[in-house]
């Protein structure tokens, strides 16, 4: 096991979410890639629907969010 440096900091994540919120966007999901890239997925036009149900979730036992 190697000790790799962290590719992102929690403060970077907080800053990204806070910036989106101050711009009037609502972050529904945050993705962090293996390279440390932070991706914010935002709700569209104040919608509360994030994603339609996926029939494979039940078959694969994926927990509901």
C-alpha positions in Angstrom: 0.0 0.0 0.0 1.4 3.4 -1.0 0.9 6.7 0.7 -0.5 8.9 -2.0 -1.1 12.6 -1.4 -4.7 13.6 -1.3 -5.9 14.9 -4.7 -8.6 17.2 -3.2 -9.3 18.8 0.2 -12.5 19.0 2.0 -12.2 22.8 1.9 -12.1 22.6 -1.9 -15.3 20.6 -1.9 -17.0 23.0 0.5 -15.9 25.9 -1.6 -17.4 24.4 -4.8 -20.8 23.6 -3.1 -20.9 27.1 -1.5 -20.1 28.8 -4.8 -22.9 26.9 -6.5 -25.3 27.7 -3.7 -24.5 31.4 -3.8 -25.1 31.3 -7.6 -28.6 30.1 -6.9 -28.0 26.5 -7.9 -28.9 23.4 -5.8 -26.2 20.7 -5.8 -28.0 17.3 -5.9 -24.8 15.2 -6.2 -21.1 15.6 -6.0 -18.7 13.3 -7.9 -14.9 13.2 -7.3 -12.9 11.5 -9.9 -9.7 9.4 -9.3 -7.7 12.4 -10.5 -9.3 14.6 -7.9 -11.7 16.5 -10.2 -14.8 17.7 -8.4 -18.0 17.6 -10.4 -21.2 19.1 -9.1 -24.5 17.9 -10.5 -27.2 20.5 -9.9 -30.9 20.4 -10.0 -32.6 22.0 -13.0 -35.0 24.9 -12.5 -35.6 24.2 -8.8 -36.8 20.7 -9.6 -36.9 18.2 -6.8 -36.7 15.1 -9.1 -33.1 13.9 -9.2 -33.4 10.8 -11.4 -36.0 8.4 -12.4 -36.1 5.0 -10.7 -33.8 2.4 -12.3 -35.3 -1.1 -12.5 -31.8 -2.6 -12.2 -31.4 -1.1 -8.7 -33.8 -3.5 -7.3 -32.3 -6.5 -9.1 -28.8 -5.6 -8.1 -29.7 -4.6 -4.5 -28.4 -1.1 -4.9 -29.4 1.0 -1.9 -32.0 3.7 -2.6 -30.9 7.3 -2.1 
